[in-house]
Amino acid sequence: MFALQVIDLIGRANFAAVVCDSTGNTKRFRKLLTECIPTMLNLADVVHHLSLFLKDVAQMTYFKEVQFCFVVRSMHMLNK
C-alpha cells in the first residue's frame, strides 16, 4: 500500500489519524490502514458531513427567504 510506504518514510509516530469521506473505497482504505497501524484513529470527514447537513437544512422552506436575501446580497457585492 503506497500510503503505508509514505507513512513509514515519514514515521508512524508522526500520524495520529486518517480522515476522509465515507465512500465505500475510502472507508475500506481507512479500515485497512488502521488495521496496519493500530495506534492510528479511523475518522470520518466531519466537515464533509456537516456541509451535507447544512445543505439539506438550507433547502427547507423556512430558509427560502434567507437564501434569497443572501443571493441578492452576493449579487450586489459582485456588481461593485
Secondary structure, DSSP 8 states (H G I E B T S, - for coil): -HHHHHHHHH-GGG--EEEE--SHHHHHHHHHHHHHSTTSEEEE-HHHHHHHHHHHHHTSGGGHHHHHHHHHHHHHHHT-
